[in-house]
Amino acid sequence: MSVVAGIDPSMTGTGIATPDWMRTVGGLSKVGDKRLEIIFDAMLDVVALNPVLVMIEDLPKHAQAAGITRSEERRVGKECR
């Protein structure tokens, strides 16, 4: 069976979905930078499914200048390649 996944990256609560499950990860601000590790581990779970397609939501136009948030989302994305 072909797997398709969707990722809505966010430093406050990254959403991940496949046809079979959906979850939000990394949303606990009290864990600080550990959120990135939590998000990364969740992305590895998606990669392990060997998806044929992964859709990743981009930042809204009005948030394109979101400096550090933007760079962190790129870092998480690069680690998953």
C-alpha positions in Angstrom: 0.0 0.0 0.0 1.3 3.5 -0.9 1.6 5.9 2.0 1.0 9.6 1.8 1.9 11.9 4.7 1.2 15.5 5.6 3.3 17.7 7.8 2.4 21.1 9.3 5.6 22.3 10.8 5.4 24.6 13.8 7.7 25.2 16.8 4.6 25.2 19.0 2.9 22.1 17.7 4.0 20.3 14.5 1.1 18.3 13.0 1.7 15.0 11.3 -0.9 12.9 9.5 -1.2 9.8 7.3 -4.4 8.2 6.2 -4.2 5.9 9.3 -3.2 8.4 12.1 -2.7 12.0 13.1 -0.7 13.6 15.9 0.8 16.8 17.2 4.3 16.8 18.5 6.8 19.3 20.0 4.2 21.6 21.5 5.5 21.6 25.1 7.3 24.9 25.6 8.5 23.7 29.0 10.8 21.2 27.3 12.6 24.1 25.5 15.0 23.1 22.7 14.2 19.4 23.3 11.2 20.1 21.1 13.4 19.9 18.1 14.5 16.4 19.0 10.8 15.4 19.6 9.9 16.8 16.2 12.9 15.1 14.6 12.0 11.7 16.1 8.4 12.1 14.8 9.8 12.9 11.3 11.8 9.7 11.5 8.6 7.8 12.2 7.2 9.3 9.0 10.3 8.4 7.0 10.1 4.8 8.3 6.8 4.5 6.6 8.6 5.0 3.2 5.9 7.4 1.9 5.5 7.9 -1.8 4.5 11.5 -1.2 4.9 14.0 1.7 3.1 17.3 1.7 4.7 20.0 3.8 2.8 23.2 4.6 4.8 26.4 4.1 4.5 29.5 6.3 1.7 31.9 5.5 2.7 34.9 3.3 2.4 37.3 6.2 4.9 35.2 8.3 7.7 34.8 5.7 10.0 37.2 7.6 9.7 35.0 10.7 13.5 34.7 10.9 14.3 32.1 13.6 11.1 30.1 13.2 11.8 29.9 9.5 15.3 28.7 10.0 14.3 26.1 12.6 11.7 24.7 10.3 14.3 24.4 7.5 16.6 22.6 9.9 14.0 20.0 10.8 13.2 19.5 7.1 16.8 19.1 6.1 17.4 16.5 8.8 14.6 14.4 7.5 15.9 14.2 3.9 
